[in-house]
Every structure is written in C-alpha cells, then in structure tokens.
Amino acid sequence: MASEDVKTSESAVSTIVNLAEEAKLAREGVKAPSYAILSICKSLAAGGVAGGVSRTAVAPLERLKILLQVQNPHSIKYNGTIQGLKYIWRTEGFRGLFKGNGTNCARIVPNSAVKFFSYEQASKGILYLYQRQTGNEDAQLTPLLRLGAGACAGIIAMSATYPMDMVRGRITVQTESSPYQYRGMFHALSTVLREEGPRALYKGWLPSVIGVIPYVGLNFSVYESLKDWLIKSRPFGLVEDSELSVTTRLACGAAAGTVGQTVAYPLDVIRRRMQMVGWKDAASVVSGDGRNKASLEYTGMIDAFRKTVRHEGFGALYKGLVPNSVKVVPSIAIAFVSYEVVKDILGVEIRISD
C-alpha cells in the first residue's frame, strides 16, 4: 500500500514537473516571435539608415552619373565630372545638385533595408545547408557562397523597389527647360501608370537583374571576405581584439564597391536608357537639340546594347563611370559602416558566419 502511495506521489510530482516545463515552453513560445520581430525591425532600420546616409552623401555625383548616361551624344551639356557639377550648379543652383535625392532616398531606404536583411537571412540559410552537406558544423561561408547570398539579396531588394528606381531616373534627368515636369515620386508613378501602363514601371528590369548579381554579390562577397582575411591574418596591426577599425572597414567597403561597379556598369547604363523609352515629354537633356538623335526606342536589352554601341561606340557603355567611381567608393563604404554602427547601437548581432 505504501509502495502504491509512493508511486502515486512520484507520478503526481512528475506530472507537475511536466506541466511546469510545458508552461515554461509556452511562455518562451509567446516571447520568441516578439523578440524575432523586434530583431527584424532593428535589422531593417539599420539597413534603411545606411542606405539613406550613404546616398545623400553622394547625391550630386549620383545625379551627374545618370545625366551622363542618358544625354544625347549630339547635344553634349555634361562633359566630365568637374565640368558637369559646375554646369548643374550654374544652371540649377545648389538644389539642382540634389534633384531626385528625395525620391532616391524614398527608394533606397526600403531597398537597403531589404537588401541587408535578405543578405543575412540568405547567408544563414546557405551556411546551414553547406554545413549539413559537408558534415562540418564549424564550416564558414566561402567567397563564392557569399557571392550567391549577395546576389539573392540584390535581386529581392531591387525587384521590390524597382518602380521607384524607374521614376527616380526620370525625375533626376529633368532640367528647368524640360517640357514636362514630374512633381514628385507619387506624381511620377501615377503619370507613368496612366500614360504608359503598369509594365512601364519595370522597363529595364532585366538588365537590372543581370547587373545586380555581380554588383551586389561582389559587394558583399569582397567586403565580408576581406574582413575575415584581415581578422584571421592580422596584417600591419590593423586588428585589435578581433575588431576592425572604422577606417579599415571603410577601406574594405571601398574595395568592394570598386570591384562590383566596374563589372556591372554597362548594364546600369542600358537600364537607365531603357527607363527613358516611352517618355513622350523626355527632358531636353535626353532628346537634345541636335537633328541627329540617338534612338530611344529599344525592343529589349540586347537591342539597347546594339543600338548604343552602333550609334555612340563601345565607350558609351561606360558613360558616367568616373563620377560613379568617385561616388560608389564612399557610398558603399559609408553604407556598410553605417549599417554595422547602427546595429551596434541597437544591439543586434552582426556576424553572419558565426
């Protein structure tokens, strides 16, 4: 009888313990989603701030790059970085240097937020699969795997915000003498939808997708690989307590930006030109004043490449490369460092390969 009482008591205690464990798990289960959502929001906020800060810092060079990419070769107004910036200042004033930046930030903040967040999630997923495939739980991402994760992030972010990029390009090339003015991003979006249809918002999307793979992929791959190499090899005393200084991280970001933009630049030129197709009131900077005008009608990406090279030569695919190079180095560097600094402030884990 006593034995049965002991068994009953043990059973009761076991039941209570099990219930307590289930209650604990239930409580943890309730907290987990809110913590995950908070972490996601912090990560998105860090990416958004990084994008806004970096693009605003180089907005004049960004506008000049686009003007050089699309200007008519028979009516040259912008002939180089210094001359182009001076011309904009003289004809449109200080505000002209930042024309389209508001729209650009409205696009780049969500774009950057989605891009950085997507890269982290893609990296984690790819690393998990890589570790399972190799059977090595300590395996780290290789430069090629980082390239893949960066490409995935770039495609997702670019596709999600492409309509804003399309209208931003048109707003940016407007001048005071343009026959028709877009008053802002939402006015431009509604005008394009009404006059050209919804498909027009994705003009130039294909070269953008192809271009974003090497551009964003190489940016992340080179940046993360350089950081890992510096931390492991510790050359020239650049690493202290397994941390890189802001200056060193800026240098890593600059190298990443230089490699990525050099490879992908011709596709960016073609994207901008395809975005201008169908704009019946195209700015005078695009149509020019000459009688012989380069065709702005393209049947697709290949046709745009062919006509650009035939009318203007192979060098046209690199129009605006100099201001873009001057812009992209600090832009990418500032974006990466701003992202990491904001994540440090918000207390979000940064290292992806750990």
PyMOL commands that set and color helices and strands:
alter all, ss='L'
color gray80, all
select helices_A, chain A and resi 2-57+59-70+81-97+101-134+143-172+185-196+198-202+205-233+235-237+246-276+284-287+301-312+314-318+321-346
alter helices_A, ss='H'
color red, helices_A
select strands_A, chain A and resi 239-240+243-244
alter strands_A, ss='S'
color yellow, strands_A
deselect
rebuild
show_as cartoon
